[in-house]
């Protein structure tokens, strides 16, 4: 009797084991970057402060392209940029005096914020033309 129960117990243990968490890739793929660029330059409203190509519109702290020498509020990783866009930067946390509303004041979803962050990651790796 025990012999017949063991395979059932083993199957039950596998079926109820928690699934491994999927970690997002460290580098965004081109489709995610393209979607982020479209949002950045449109519905995300990012361009209104950061310029259409990350060149900055409100002074040096809003530059997002490779002319930026250092990040002010995070380490420049995709995850950190995603968190910053999601949370925004209030006047207390801002090291430059510039504030940013959560999600840039737009109605972006979490997935869309991640796409915009992917575009920002790639902007920082690109010299302006």
JOPE-V414776 format. One record per residue. SS is DSSP state (alpha for helix, beta for strand, coil for the rest). OMEGA is omega in degrees with one decimal (* if undefined). NEAR is the number of other C-alpha atoms within 12 Angstrom. Layout:
SS_OMEGA_NEAR, SS_OMEGA_NEAR
This chain:
coil_179.8_7, alpha_178.6_8, alpha_179.7_9, alpha_-178.4_10, alpha_-175.9_11, alpha_178.3_12, alpha_178.7_13, alpha_178.4_14, alpha_178.3_14, alpha_178.6_14, alpha_179.3_13, alpha_179.2_13, alpha_178.5_12, alpha_-177.0_12, alpha_-177.3_11, alpha_178.7_10, coil_179.9_10, coil_178.3_10, coil_178.3_8, coil_178.3_6, coil_177.9_6, coil_177.6_7, coil_-179.6_8, coil_178.9_14, coil_-179.5_13, coil_-179.0_16, coil_-178.8_23, coil_176.4_26, coil_-173.2_20, alpha_179.2_15, alpha_178.9_15, alpha_178.0_27, alpha_-179.7_26, alpha_177.9_24, alpha_178.7_26, alpha_178.6_37, alpha_179.5_33, alpha_178.1_26, alpha_179.7_32, alpha_-176.4_38, coil_-178.2_23, coil_-171.3_22, coil_179.4_23, coil_178.1_35, coil_-176.0_28, coil_-176.8_41, alpha_-175.3_30, alpha_176.3_24, alpha_-173.2_28, alpha_-177.9_29, coil_-177.0_26, coil_-176.9_27, coil_177.2_32, coil_-176.3_37, coil_178.4_29, coil_180.0_25, coil_-175.4_19, coil_179.7_21, coil_-172.7_17, alpha_-176.6_23, alpha_179.5_27, alpha_176.5_36, coil_-179.5_32, coil_-177.7_41, coil_-174.0_30, coil_173.6_23, coil_179.3_22, coil_-176.9_26, coil_177.4_17, coil_175.3_17, coil_-176.3_26, coil_-170.3_24, coil_-178.6_28, coil_-175.9_20, coil_178.0_16, coil_178.1_30, coil_179.8_25, alpha_179.8_31, alpha_-178.9_27, alpha_177.9_24, alpha_177.5_32, alpha_-179.6_35, alpha_-179.7_26, alpha_178.9_32, alpha_-179.4_40, alpha_-175.2_29, alpha_-174.0_21, coil_178.2_27, beta_179.4_27, coil_-177.3_19, coil_179.5_13, coil_-177.5_13, coil_-175.4_17, coil_177.2_20, coil_-177.5_17, coil_-174.9_19, coil_177.0_18, coil_175.6_25, coil_175.7_26, beta_177.8_31, coil_174.2_22, alpha_-178.4_24, alpha_178.9_33, alpha_-178.3_34, alpha_-179.7_23, coil_179.5_25, coil_-178.5_20, coil_174.5_26, coil_177.1_21, alpha_179.5_21, alpha_178.9_21, alpha_176.2_30, alpha_179.5_41, alpha_177.4_39, alpha_178.1_36, alpha_178.0_46, alpha_177.1_44, alpha_177.9_41, alpha_179.0_40, alpha_176.2_49, alpha_-178.3_36, alpha_175.9_31, alpha_-176.7_34, alpha_179.4_28, coil_-173.6_20, coil_173.3_18, coil_178.1_17, coil_178.6_19, coil_*_10
